[in-house]
């Protein structure tokens, strides 16, 4: 049965933009400064969706720093964020095929936006450098809400900003690569798409169907095929 779509929303890191290479670079820099061995790029990539603290903690634990205090962890995390803000978009890019997908949505007059747990000051800087800021119809960050994903509050805020009533949430698609994305989208009554190509640890890859997404795509290019070529959706 054809599903009607009023808007398409994306998570940011690991779903719309492949930011992992910049995090790998920064963790490598911090490791080198402390004469530590940097975690592998694959290991860092798997921790991106868990946030800066998870990546920093992995670096510390790998180098025998398991007894580090909370204050020291916060100091390393702040250094990580400062370094990231300084060079936020050296290697980051849209996943393959997603620029074309966004262009088609824009040509169809379908608003697309971002609901992310990435802080607004970093998100806005990244989108501006990538020339996505003026294309994006709505942006919701953790700074904007009292409860972040997996709570549906950010999803409801996106609907409000798009002037879509909550009763029509089923006409909105939300695409994400973390269980909290799918939980938040489902809780808000949206149709959810799991980006299985994103930053998902191997132990979670085996249970993706249990997350409850309406659709699962294994490659970025499949997202465009699902949304534009399958005949499942009609954009209104």
N, C-alpha and C positions, 0 to 999 in steps of 0.2 A: 504494500500500500504506500502511496506517495506521502511523504512527510513534508509539511510546509515549514519553511525556515525564514525567520525574520532577521536573524543576526548569527554570526559565528564568533565565538570567544575562544581565546587560546591562553593556556599557561605560557610562560616565557621561556625560561631555561629548560632545555631538553625537549621542548615541544615546538616552539616557533623558531627560536634562535639557538644555534649550537655554540654555547659559550664555554664549553669544557676546556678548549685549548688555552684560553686565557687563564683559567684557574690552574691548569697544569703548569703554565709558565710561572705563575706567582708562587705556587708551592715549591717549585724548583728553585726559585730565587731565594726564598726564605730558608730552604734546606741548605743551600750552598753557603749562605751567610753564617749558618751555625755549624758548618762542617758536618752536616748530616746527609744521609742517603735519602734522596727524594722518593716518595712512593711512586709506583708505576702510573703511567697515564691512565691505564684501564682502571686501576683502583681509585684514582681521584675522580674519574668520570662517574663512577658508580655512586660517589658520595655527593655529587653536586646538588641533587635535589634535596638532600638532607641539610644543606646550608653551610655557611662558612665555618661554624664551630665544628661540624663533623669532619670537614676536610683538614682543619688545623689539628684536631685531636688525633686523627689518623696519622698525620705526619709526626706528631710528638710520640705517640705510642710505638710507631715503627722504629723510632730511634731511642727506645729505652726510657722515655720520659713519662712513665705511667704514674709517677708520684707528684706530678705537677699540680700546683694549687689552682683554685678557681680564679684567683687574681692573675696568675701568670697566664692561664688559658685565655682570659679576657684580653690581656695585653697582646698576645700573639694574634688573637682574632682581630683586634683593632688594627694591628700592623697589616694583616691580610687585607682588610677592607680599605685601608689607606692606599696600599699598593695597587689594589684593584681599581680604585677610583682614579688614580693617576694615569693608568694605562688600561682603560676599561674595554677597549675594543681594538686590540691588535690583531687577533686571529678569529674573533667571533664572526659568525655569518648566519644568514637564514639557512635552514635545512634545505637540501636540494628539492627544487620544485615548488617551494612554498611562496617564493616571490611571484611566480606565475599564478598560483592559486589566489593570492591576495589581489592581484591585478584583475583576475576574472570576477572575483567578488565585487570589487570596486566598479567594474564595468556594468555589472548587473544591478548596481545600486544597493548592494547588501552591506550594511555596516559590519565591520569586524573590530574586535577589541582584545584587550589583554586583562586577565585577572591573575595576579601573581603574588607570591609571598616575598618577592624581592623588594627591598626598601625603595621608596619613590625616588630619592635623590640619585640612586644608582640606575634605576630603570629609566628615568627621564634622560639621563646623560647618554645611556646606551642607545635608546631609541633615536635621539637627536643625531648622534654620530652616524647611525645606520640609515638616516633619512626615513624613519618610520613614524616619527612623532606626529607629522601632519596627516599621515594616512590612517592612523589608528583613531577610530571613532570614540572609544572609551577606554580608560585605563583605571584600574582599581588596584591599589597597593595596600600592604598591611597598615600603613600610616593612616589610611582612610577609614578604617573600621575598628571596632572594639574586639571583634573575634575574627580570626583569620581562618582560611581553609584548614581543616575540612568543614568548618562551620559554613552554612550557606550565606551568611551575611554579606560577604564580598560579591556573591553572585546576584543577590537581591539589589545591591547598590548598582551593579552594572546594568541590570534591567531598568532601574529607575533613571539612570543617566541616558539610556537609550529610549526612554519613554515607552517601554514595553511593560504592560501590567503583569503582575506575578501570575495571574491566571493564564497568561499566554507564554509562560516559561518553556512549555513543551515545544514552542516554535523557535527555540534558541539551541544551538549546538555548542557544547563546551568540549574542548580538546585538551588533554593533559597527559603527563607521563608518570604521575605519582598517584598512589591510592587516595590521598587526600583530595586530589583534583576530582576524581570520579565520585568520591563520597560527597563533596560539596555540590557538584553539578546535579547528582541524583537527588540530594536533599532539597535542592531548589526547584526540582521538577523539570530540569533541562534534559535534553538528549545528550548523552556523553559518548565521547570517542577516546579510547585509550591509545596514546602514541607509544606503542611498544618498542619503537626505535630509540626512545629517550634514555634517560639516565636511571636505569633500573638494575639493581644488583641481581646476579644470577639466581640467588635463592628465591627472589620474588618472581623471576621470569616463569617459574614452573606453575605459578598459581594465578596468573593474570585473569583467567576466566572467572575466578571467584570474586574479583573486584566489582563485578556487576555493571560494567560498561555496556552500553547498547551496541557499540562497534569497537573492533580492535584492528589497528593497522600496524603492520610490521616494518614498513619502510615509509619515509616521508612522501615519496612519489605516490604511494597507495592512498594517502590522505586526499590528494587532488582527485584521484580516480573515484574514491568513495563519494566525495562531496559534489563532483561535477559530472561524472560519467556513468554513474550506476543507475540513474533513473529513480533513485530512492527519494530524492529531494526536489522540491519546487520552491524557488525563492520568491518571496512576496514582500 
